[in-house]
Amino acid sequence: MTNLTVGNARISYRTEGSGPAVVLVHGVGPGSAMWDGWSAALSADHTVILPDLAGSDPAEDDGSPLTIEALAAQVNAVIEDAGAGPADLVGFSLGAPTAAAAAALRPDLVRRLIPVAGISHTGDEYVWQLISTWLGLAGDPDAFGRLGTLTSFSPPFLNAIGHEGAEQMRAFMQPTDARLRQLDLVQRLDVRELLPRVEAPTLVIGCTRDQTVPVENHREFARAIPGAEYAELDTGHVTMMERPDEFAKLVRDFLDRP
């Protein structure tokens, strides 16, 4: 684990494997641990870099409201500190606009970009109402976690893992101060001015059954990036958990192009 200070935040990152660098940018949740179990799909022949950005459980900062620009600066600082640029970026959920902003602000540091299940702004009334409901449940950890489980996964996946598996998922989303700050950022999010500045070849991955960020937002995200390719998987929001092999193939095929 490597620690570094970027602006008002003390963040960290870890690495797995060896080869071309791929940075996995986490979304709302505890941090880079969300990639555990899937990152091995890349680390066999890539150096996988897993940062824990401000708002994640391992990071420390002054508690001020999060901004996409600050998170993007942290991603770029990790790339520079690791001596990994230009690196490939894969960003999931809130990590999608974070990774895209990093690519827009420092195109010299990003080779290829893959935003997954992302949103460019919260003009979608469904998303705004969902985040407001989530924030309103801060005093009820059980309900907070259950809402996270319901919106993160498709009904077929929840039925496949069964009641015990679904109950275990509740622990992933708890109303910590860090998690509430992340959700507050989602509610204020707007990267529409940054997306046209992305120069890196981009593949946007959408999720047709997404109940956190409906798929129309993923498609809009792709349209806003010049020359971006777009692919969809028939999953809920956490697509790398529901269809890990299909997701890995999409990512690897795009990153391994000449």
C-alpha positions as CSV (number, residue, x, y, z in Angstrom):
1,M,0.0,0.0,0.0
2,T,1.3,3.4,-1.0
3,N,0.1,6.6,0.6
4,L,0.2,10.1,-0.8
5,T,-1.2,13.5,-0.1
6,V,-3.2,15.3,-2.9
7,G,-4.7,18.6,-2.0
8,N,-6.7,18.2,1.3
9,A,-6.7,14.4,1.1
10,R,-4.5,11.6,2.3
11,I,-5.2,8.7,-0.1
12,S,-3.6,5.4,-0.9
13,Y,-3.3,2.9,-3.7
14,R,-2.2,-0.7,-4.1
15,T,-1.0,-2.7,-7.1
16,E,-1.4,-6.2,-8.4
17,G,0.3,-8.1,-11.2
18,S,2.7,-6.8,-13.8
19,G,2.4,-5.4,-17.4
20,P,0.7,-2.4,-18.9
21,A,-1.0,-0.2,-16.2
22,V,-4.7,-0.3,-15.6
23,V,-6.3,1.9,-12.9
24,L,-9.6,0.7,-11.5
25,V,-11.6,3.7,-10.2
26,H,-14.2,2.8,-7.5
27,G,-17.6,4.3,-7.1
28,V,-19.8,4.9,-4.1
29,G,-18.8,2.4,-1.4
30,P,-15.9,1.5,0.8
31,G,-13.3,2.0,-1.9
32,S,-11.1,-0.2,-4.0
33,A,-12.3,-3.3,-2.2
34,M,-15.3,-3.3,-4.5
35,W,-12.9,-4.6,-7.2
36,D,-11.7,-7.5,-5.1
37,G,-12.4,-10.8,-6.8
38,W,-12.6,-9.3,-10.2
39,S,-9.2,-7.5,-10.6
40,A,-7.5,-10.9,-11.0
41,A,-9.1,-11.0,-14.5
42,L,-6.6,-8.3,-15.5
43,S,-3.7,-8.7,-13.1
44,A,-2.3,-11.9,-14.8
45,D,-0.8,-9.6,-17.6
46,H,-1.5,-6.1,-16.4
47,T,-0.3,-3.9,-13.5
48,V,-3.6,-3.2,-11.8
49,I,-3.6,-0.1,-9.7
50,L,-6.4,0.2,-7.1
51,P,-6.7,3.7,-5.5
52,D,-8.8,4.6,-2.5
53,L,-9.9,8.1,-3.2
54,A,-11.3,10.7,-0.8
55,G,-14.7,9.6,0.5
56,S,-13.6,5.9,0.6
57,D,-13.1,4.3,4.0
58,P,-9.3,4.2,4.0
59,A,-8.9,7.8,2.9
60,E,-8.6,10.8,5.1
61,D,-9.4,14.5,4.4
62,D,-10.9,17.6,6.0
63,G,-14.5,16.5,5.5
64,S,-15.4,19.2,3.1
65,P,-17.8,18.4,0.2
66,L,-16.3,16.2,-2.5
67,T,-15.8,17.4,-6.0
68,I,-15.2,15.4,-9.2
69,E,-12.3,17.7,-10.1
70,A,-10.6,16.8,-6.8
71,L,-11.2,13.0,-7.2
72,A,-9.9,13.3,-10.8
73,A,-6.8,15.0,-9.6
74,Q,-6.2,12.2,-7.1
75,V,-6.5,9.6,-9.9
76,N,-3.9,11.5,-11.9
77,A,-1.6,11.9,-8.9
78,V,-1.7,8.1,-8.4
79,I,-0.8,7.5,-12.1
80,E,2.1,9.9,-11.8
81,D,3.3,8.6,-8.4
82,A,3.2,5.0,-9.7
83,G,5.2,6.1,-12.8
84,A,2.4,4.4,-14.8
85,G,1.4,7.0,-17.4
86,P,-0.1,6.9,-19.9
87,A,-2.4,4.3,-18.1
88,D,-5.8,2.8,-19.0
89,L,-8.7,3.8,-16.8
90,V,-11.7,1.8,-15.9
91,G,-14.2,3.7,-13.8
92,F,-17.4,2.2,-12.3
93,S,-20.6,4.2,-11.3
94,L,-19.3,7.4,-9.6
95,G,-15.9,6.2,-10.8
96,A,-17.0,6.6,-14.4
97,P,-17.3,10.5,-14.4
98,T,-14.2,10.6,-12.1
99,A,-12.2,8.6,-14.6
100,A,-13.6,10.6,-17.5
101,A,-12.7,13.9,-15.8
102,A,-9.2,12.6,-15.1
103,A,-8.8,11.9,-18.8
104,A,-10.2,15.3,-19.8
105,L,-8.0,17.2,-17.4
106,R,-4.7,15.3,-18.1
107,P,-5.0,13.6,-21.5
108,D,-1.2,12.9,-21.4
109,L,-1.8,10.5,-18.5
110,V,-4.6,8.4,-20.0
111,R,-4.2,5.9,-22.9
112,R,-7.7,4.4,-23.0
113,L,-10.8,5.0,-21.0
114,I,-13.7,2.6,-20.0
115,P,-16.6,4.3,-18.0
116,V,-19.0,1.7,-16.7
117,A,-22.6,2.4,-15.5
118,G,-21.9,6.1,-15.4
119,I,-23.8,9.3,-15.2
120,S,-22.8,12.7,-16.5
121,H,-25.3,14.8,-14.5
122,T,-28.2,14.4,-12.2
123,G,-30.8,15.9,-14.4
124,D,-32.5,12.5,-14.4
125,E,-35.3,13.0,-11.9
126,Y,-35.3,9.3,-11.1
127,V,-31.6,9.4,-10.0
128,W,-32.2,12.6,-8.0
129,Q,-35.1,11.1,-6.2
130,L,-33.3,7.9,-5.5
131,I,-30.2,9.6,-4.0
132,S,-32.5,11.9,-1.9
133,T,-34.3,8.8,-0.6
134,W,-30.9,7.1,0.2
135,L,-29.7,10.2,2.0
136,G,-33.0,10.3,3.9
137,L,-32.4,6.8,5.2
138,A,-29.1,7.8,6.9
139,G,-30.6,7.2,10.3
140,D,-31.7,3.6,9.5
141,P,-28.7,1.5,8.5
142,D,-30.8,-1.6,7.7
143,A,-33.1,0.3,5.3
144,F,-30.1,2.1,3.8
145,G,-28.4,-1.2,3.1
146,R,-31.5,-2.8,1.7
147,L,-32.1,0.0,-0.7
148,G,-28.5,-0.3,-1.9
149,T,-29.0,-4.0,-2.5
150,L,-32.2,-3.5,-4.4
151,T,-30.8,-0.9,-6.8
152,S,-27.4,-2.5,-7.2
153,F,-28.5,-5.8,-8.7
154,S,-31.1,-7.1,-11.1
155,P,-34.0,-9.3,-9.8
156,P,-32.6,-12.4,-11.6
157,F,-29.3,-12.0,-9.9
158,L,-30.8,-11.5,-6.5
159,N,-33.0,-14.6,-7.0
160,A,-29.9,-16.6,-8.2
161,I,-27.9,-15.8,-5.0
162,G,-30.9,-16.4,-2.8
163,H,-32.0,-14.8,0.5
164,E,-28.8,-15.5,2.4
165,G,-26.6,-14.0,-0.4
166,A,-28.8,-11.0,-0.7
167,E,-28.7,-10.3,3.1
168,Q,-24.9,-10.4,2.9
169,M,-25.0,-7.7,0.3
170,R,-26.5,-5.2,2.7
171,A,-23.2,-4.8,4.5
172,F,-21.6,-3.3,1.4
173,M,-23.6,0.0,1.7
174,Q,-23.8,1.5,5.2
175,P,-24.6,5.2,6.0
176,T,-21.1,6.2,7.1
177,D,-20.1,9.9,6.9
178,A,-17.9,8.9,3.9
179,R,-20.7,7.2,2.1
180,L,-23.1,10.1,2.6
181,R,-20.5,12.5,1.2
182,Q,-20.1,10.3,-1.9
183,L,-23.9,10.3,-2.4
184,D,-24.0,14.1,-1.9
185,L,-21.5,14.4,-4.7
186,V,-23.6,12.2,-7.0
187,Q,-26.6,14.5,-6.4
188,R,-24.5,17.6,-7.4
189,L,-22.7,15.9,-10.3
190,D,-22.3,17.5,-13.7
191,V,-19.4,16.7,-16.0
192,R,-21.0,17.6,-19.3
193,E,-18.5,20.3,-20.0
194,L,-15.6,17.9,-19.4
195,L,-16.7,14.9,-21.5
196,P,-16.1,16.6,-24.9
197,R,-12.5,17.2,-23.9
198,V,-11.7,13.5,-23.5
199,E,-9.1,12.5,-26.1
200,A,-8.4,8.9,-25.2
201,P,-10.1,6.1,-27.1
202,T,-13.2,5.3,-25.1
203,L,-15.5,2.4,-24.6
204,V,-18.6,3.1,-22.5
205,I,-20.3,0.1,-20.9
206,G,-24.0,0.3,-20.1
207,C,-26.2,-2.0,-18.1
208,T,-29.7,-2.6,-19.4
209,R,-31.3,-3.5,-16.0
210,D,-29.6,-0.8,-14.0
211,Q,-31.9,0.5,-11.2
212,T,-29.3,2.9,-9.7
213,V,-28.4,4.8,-12.9
214,P,-30.9,3.8,-15.6
215,V,-29.3,2.8,-18.9
216,E,-30.4,5.9,-20.7
217,N,-27.8,7.8,-18.7
218,H,-25.1,5.4,-19.9
219,R,-26.0,6.0,-23.5
220,E,-26.0,9.8,-23.0
221,F,-22.6,9.5,-21.4
222,A,-21.3,7.7,-24.5
223,R,-22.8,10.3,-26.9
224,A,-21.0,13.1,-25.1
225,I,-17.5,11.7,-25.6
226,P,-16.1,12.3,-29.1
227,G,-15.7,9.0,-31.0
228,A,-16.7,6.8,-28.0
229,E,-17.8,3.2,-28.6
230,Y,-20.7,1.8,-26.6
231,A,-21.6,-1.7,-25.4
232,E,-24.3,-3.0,-23.1
233,L,-24.6,-6.0,-20.8
234,D,-27.9,-7.4,-19.6
235,T,-27.2,-6.8,-15.9
236,G,-28.0,-4.6,-13.0
237,H,-25.7,-1.8,-11.8
238,V,-22.9,-3.9,-10.5
239,T,-22.2,-5.6,-13.8
240,M,-18.8,-7.0,-12.9
241,M,-20.4,-9.1,-10.2
242,E,-23.4,-10.3,-12.3
243,R,-21.5,-11.1,-15.5
244,P,-17.8,-11.1,-14.6
245,D,-16.6,-13.1,-17.6
246,E,-18.5,-11.1,-20.2
247,F,-17.4,-7.9,-18.5
248,A,-13.8,-9.0,-18.4
249,K,-13.9,-9.9,-22.1
250,L,-15.3,-6.4,-23.1
251,V,-12.6,-4.7,-21.0
252,R,-9.7,-6.9,-22.2
253,D,-10.7,-6.8,-25.9
254,F,-10.7,-3.0,-25.8
255,L,-7.5,-2.6,-23.8
256,D,-5.6,-5.1,-25.8
257,R,-6.2,-3.6,-29.2
258,P,-3.0,-2.5,-31.0
